[in-house]
């Protein structure tokens, strides 16, 4: 059975500040759930959704929030706690 990446892997991406990796993860989940369905829920065209989630995409925060909500996720601010030096 093929294993798909999900947003459960997001912590790895957030540590690197790699927005391209986040968009790639969202793209994989959107493909699994159906690009057409997600585009209808977000009021985006299929092309617009795919462009926003491309590695070169630069979607507005509003679009990311809309896409994540359609996928069943939400962005939550979390305070960054620096590691304690030993």
Secondary structure, DSSP 8 states (H G I E B T S, - for coil): ------GGGHHHHHHHT-HHHHHHHHHHHHHHH-HHHHHHHHT--HHHHHHHTSTT----HHHHHHHHHHHT--------------
